[in-house]
Amino acid sequence: MTLQQALEALKQYEQTAFALGHAMGILNYDGSTVAPKKSAIPRAVTQSELSRISYELTTSPATVEMIETLKAHQTELDFVNARKAEELFRDYDRVRRIPMDRFVEYQKLCVESDAVWHEAKVNNDFASFEPLLQKMFDMTKELATYIDPDADPYNTQLDQFERGLTTADCDKFFATVRAGIVPLLAEVVASPHQVREPLFENTFPIPVQRDFSDYIMGVLGMDRERSIIGETEHPFTTDFSPNDVRITTHYHEDTPIPSMYSVIHEGGHALYELNVDEKLSMSVLGGGVSMAIHESQSRFFENIIGRSYEFCGVILPWLTEHFPAQLSGLTQERLYRAVNASAPSLIRTEADELTYCLHIMVRYELERMMFAGTITAKELPEAWNRLYKEYLGIDVPDNKRGVLQDSHWSFGAIGYFPSYAIGSAYGAQYLEEMNKSFDVAAAVAAGDLSPVSGWLREHIWQYGKLYAPSELFRRTCGEFRPEVFIAYLNKKYREIYKL
């Protein structure tokens, strides 16, 4: 195969791979949003068949020849095609090591397990999910061992979501963060200036909350001709191209706050995908580069922008106009304090910035225990409850608000959780760098997030997977410094709680 033939083959490969991924993504999205409950089995059959075709495409002799030709001519390739060759080889090298029957069986398990999890969470029925959860951990570890028999399988999982990340990195990062936030949290809990906003303890009709979601998407600058919002048990974002990005949320009639921050969080993911350079769309370099970089976008918008005093001033008029009876007397200061109230809590997605990383540490410890074989899925609820008592000092009343609350384990996203905490810390450095170019608070106060989006588009979004995640972050912010995140939290919460 000549270089020109390899480049032509690459175009066809990307088109076919995108089509397969698109089809499987649509099935996943439908399964979590609008598909009938009993559709899981036929969807699992369809997705396992599509995954078989994907496996055959990735490992076919024609694909191998194409990759080898591109690698042999790497010095003749432009930067984009050279990076495509690297990504193709990485994907091929991981997939080829897994027997096809196990690869296909795993995809089927993910669909079936996720469907059972949805019902188990709604019904607070861990027993129905426990056998599939054990199988999911066992099979995920099995596949990780195929990929690299000599590595710690949990490190292989971490690397799947954040390239190069290891347990040693996580341990060091979490130790730094814990040393910074635990003493601060103790001061916050002991402060006489506690935050409790009774105005948000009311009834907020869900149809009006849906209108609020539309309003928030507009404030974020999301193009509604290229993005939509749906409803699901656990909020998520699905992207197919810069022209088709879908977010979801979950509404609670007794408060609009969780859904608002779900929309802002998922909106951060969506903005990233909507702004990848069109030239990279539908290619092996399309989409976000890693989960820590992705979560840094969602957590940045959710917290650093969305929980800022200035953003509260922007959304206050809408809230008081559309919930006049419930929010009469609400001020910018009261709203700001309400959305930043800090206290140990049960639900990760509703946790404040200060306690959030403790929720992640619990999940990280549990995943490591499961991979080490020191606990089984049957023992997970007890271990979960024990760690919540140890890390956050609270008792877990039931599995729905405990071990069943997150969807990640149900579809094999084991090793994903550390990305949330790392992404949160990245955001503080984005703010630090962004303020060197313009006054972020002033832009937000004016209700104009275009300078924020413009900066992120210039430094992060446009590149897709063109640069490795660690390189992309260094190009943007220099070396990773978790102490910047700790300083950000200290400044914010010492002001709120008058410490």
Stockholm file with secondary structure:
# STOCKHOLM 1.0

chainA/1-499         MTLQQALEALKQYEQTAFALGHAMGILNYDGSTVAPKKSAIPRAVTQSELSRISYELTTSPATVEMIETLKAHQTELDFVNARKAEELFRDYDRVRRIPMDRFVEYQKLCVESDAVWHEAKVNNDFASFEPLLQKMFDMTKELATYIDPDADPYNTQLDQFERGLTTADCDKFFATVRAGIVPLLAEVVASPHQVREPLFENTFPIPVQRDFSDYIMGVLGMDRERSIIGETEHPFTTDFSPNDVRITTHYHEDTPIPSMYSVIHEGGHALYELNVDEKLSMSVLGGGVSMAIHESQSRFFENIIGRSYEFCGVILPWLTEHFPAQLSGLTQERLYRAVNASAPSLIRTEADELTYCLHIMVRYELERMMFAGTITAKELPEAWNRLYKEYLGIDVPDNKRGVLQDSHWSFGAIGYFPSYAIGSAYGAQYLEEMNKSFDVAAAVAAGDLSPVSGWLREHIWQYGKLYAPSELFRRTCGEFRPEVFIAYLNKKYREIYKL
#=GR chainA/1-499 SS CCHHHHHHHHHHHHHHHHHHHHHHHHHHHHHHHTSCGGGHHHHHHHHHHHHHHHHHHHHSHHHHHHHHHHHHTGGGSCHHHHHHHHHHHHHHHHHTTSCHHHHHHHHHHHHHHHHHHHHHHHHTCHHHHHHHHHHHHHHHHHHHHHHCTTSCHHHHHHHHHSTTCCHHHHHHHHHHHHHHHHHHHHHHHHCSCCCCCGGGSSCCCHHHHHHHHHHHHHHHTCCTTTEEEEECSSCCEEEEETTEEEEEECCBTTBSHHHHHHHHHHHHHHHHHHTSCGGGTTSTTCSCSCHHHHHHHHHIIIIIITTSHHHHHHHHHHHHHHSTTTSTTCCHHHHHHHHTCCCCCSCGGGCCHHHHHHHHHHHHHHHHHHHHTSSCGGGHHHHHHHHHHHHHCCCCCCSTTTTTSCSGGGGTCTTCTHHHHHHHHHHHHHHHHHTTTSCHHHHHHTTCCHHHHHHHHHHTGGGTTSSCHHHHHHHHHSSCCHHHHHHHHHHHHHHHTTC
#=GC SS_cons         CCHHHHHHHHHHHHHHHHHHHHHHHHHHHHHHHTSCGGGHHHHHHHHHHHHHHHHHHHHSHHHHHHHHHHHHTGGGSCHHHHHHHHHHHHHHHHHTTSCHHHHHHHHHHHHHHHHHHHHHHHHTCHHHHHHHHHHHHHHHHHHHHHHCTTSCHHHHHHHHHSTTCCHHHHHHHHHHHHHHHHHHHHHHHHCSCCCCCGGGSSCCCHHHHHHHHHHHHHHHTCCTTTEEEEECSSCCEEEEETTEEEEEECCBTTBSHHHHHHHHHHHHHHHHHHTSCGGGTTSTTCSCSCHHHHHHHHHIIIIIITTSHHHHHHHHHHHHHHSTTTSTTCCHHHHHHHHTCCCCCSCGGGCCHHHHHHHHHHHHHHHHHHHHTSSCGGGHHHHHHHHHHHHHCCCCCCSTTTTTSCSGGGGTCTTCTHHHHHHHHHHHHHHHHHTTTSCHHHHHHTTCCHHHHHHHHHHTGGGTTSSCHHHHHHHHHSSCCHHHHHHHHHHHHHHHTTC
//
